[in-house]
C-alpha cells in the first residue's frame, strides 16, 4: 500500500468521527439564542402592571413611538434585523449563501398587555425565532430583513428597572440578555427541543463507541 492509499484509508476511517465531533461541538457551544431559550423556559410570564424588578418575561402587543425605515422594503417599523448575503451557485444549480453583513437597529418602544404598558429600552436587543419579513435579490446578493412592527404580539425577556418611579425593561447585564420572540417561535422550540436533545445524546454515544473501536 502506497502513501496515498494509506492516507485515503485513514481519512475514510476517521471522517465519520470528525463529522460527529463537529456536530456535537456545534450543538453544545453556548450562544445568546440558547441562553435566551434556557432562561425563558425557567421564567413565568409577568403581568406588566405588577412586574418585579430584575430578570423578567413579559408578553404583549408592541407599540411604536418613533418609526424606523427598514432597509429592504422601506417599511415603517419599530426595529429590524438586516442581513446581506453573497449568493453562489454550484455545478448542480444549487445556491449557497454567505452572510457578509448583519445589523440590528431598534428604537425605543412599548409593550402592552391587559394590565398596562411598559417602555422597552432596546440597546442590545436580539430578535429570536422570528421569520424574515422581506427578502430581495440584486445580482449575486440577497438582502433580508426581519421587522418588529406596531401591533405584533411578542414575548420579551430582559431586566425590569425603574426611573423616577416608572418601570421599564432593558438588557440584563448579568445574563447579557434582552431577547424578543413570538409565542409561535417558542412553541416550535418546545416541540422540537426533546428531539434535538435525543439527537445530541445519540451523537455522543456513537462518538464514544467509535473512539473505543478505533482505539483498539
HUZIFEN-V39327 format. One line per field, one symbol per residue. psi: psi as a letter, one per 40 degrees, with the letter a starting at -180 (. if undefined). A space follows every 10 residues. Layout:
psi=???
This chain:
psi=hidddddddd dddedddddd ddddddddhi iddddddddd dehihiiddf hiiahihiha iihhdhiihi ddefihidii hhihihhiha deehiihhhe hiihhhihii ihaeeaiiih heheihhhfh ihdihiihbf ihhiihihih eihihhhahh iihfehiihi hhddefhgii iidddddddd dedddddddd dddddddddd dddde.
